[in-house]
């Protein structure tokens, strides 16, 4: 296991533009599939009869895993943008991000995707579509 050698600041509104640039390179239509009604219904069914806040979290986590899978698939297309984004969140230089061990880099990406602010943003997008 790679030791966590970084800290990530809280996401803020200005980070949305970096995320959108990365999303554009990932492919908006592909990302949209992660929020498809059938996928959301399946996540809700899998969550069972949990309380609404737990259900929202479970759906958000399912969407987060779908998004993470897509990001990994499209990583080569958005490498430089991702390095810039992670550098801005961690205070590291882009080259330091590029030089991270693969496991540490993957952990950093997953840490960003699992941040409460990241999930909250997509949960709000999902709610506004309902």
N, C-alpha and C positions, 0 to 999 in steps of 0.2 A: 504494500500500500504506500502511496505517495503521501508524504506529510503536507498538510495545507500550509503553504508559504505565502499566502496573500490574504487580504481582507477586502471586502467589497463595501463601498458606501451604499447608502440608501438610493434607490432610483428616484429620479425627479422628472418633472414635466419635460425638461429639455432633452432628456434621454430618449424620449419618444421618437424624435427625428432620426436618431441613429438606428433605433429599432425598426422604424419604417423603411429606412434605406436597406437594411438587411432583409426585411420581409420582402421588399421588392425584388431582391436578387434571389430569394428562395422561391418566389412565385406566389403571387396573391391568390390565384385560383387554386393552387395546391394547398395553401394555408387555409383557404376558405373551407376546404373539405374537412379540416380538423374541427370546424364549427358546424358541420352539417347536422341538420335536425336529427337524422337517424343515429349518428354517433352520439349526440347529446342524450337522446332518449335511451340509448343502450347504457351510457354511463349512469343515467338516473336510475334505470332499472337495476343495474349492478350495485348501486349504493343502497338499494332497498328502501326501507321506511325510516330513514334517519331523520333527525331534526333538519329543518330548512337550512340552517347554517352549515351543518355537516354535509348535507346534500350538495349545497353550492360548492363547498370545498372539494368534495369528491368529483363533481363534474369538472371543476377547475383543474384538478390534478390530472384527470383523464385527458383533457384538452392539452395540458402542459406536456404530457408524455407524447401525445400525437405531434405537437409542435416540435418537441425535442428530436423525435425521430426524423421529421422532415428537415430540420436544421442540420442534423448529422449527414443526411443524404446530400444536401446541397452545400455543405461546408466549403468545398473548393471555390464555388462561385462568389462567396461572400467573405473569404478569408481576411482580406485587408480591412474591410469594414468591421468585421468581428474583432480583429486585433485592436483597432482604434477604440471600439466600444468598451472592450474589456480593460484596455489601458486607462480609459477615462474613469471606469468604475473602481479600479484597483490602485490607481496612482503609479502603476508601473509604466515603463516605456513599451512601445509596440514590439521592439526587438526582444525585450524580456519576455513578453507574452509568447512570441514565436519560438523562443528558446526553452520554454517550459517543457518538462517531461510530458509525454502524451496523456498519461493518467491524470496529472495535475491540471492540464488544459481542459480535459473532458470534465473533470470535477468542477472547474471554474465555470464552464458553460452551464452545467447542471445546477450549480449554486445560483446563478443568475436566473435561470428558468424557474427555480423553486422559491425565489424571493417573494414574500407576501405581496409586495407592490406590483410585481409582474403578474402574478395570478389575479390580483384585484383588478388590474387594468382589463384583462381579458374577461373576467367575470362581469365587469360593468358593460363591456362591449356586447357580451352574450345577452345580458339582461335587457339592453336597449333594443335588441333584435326580437325579443319575445313579444 
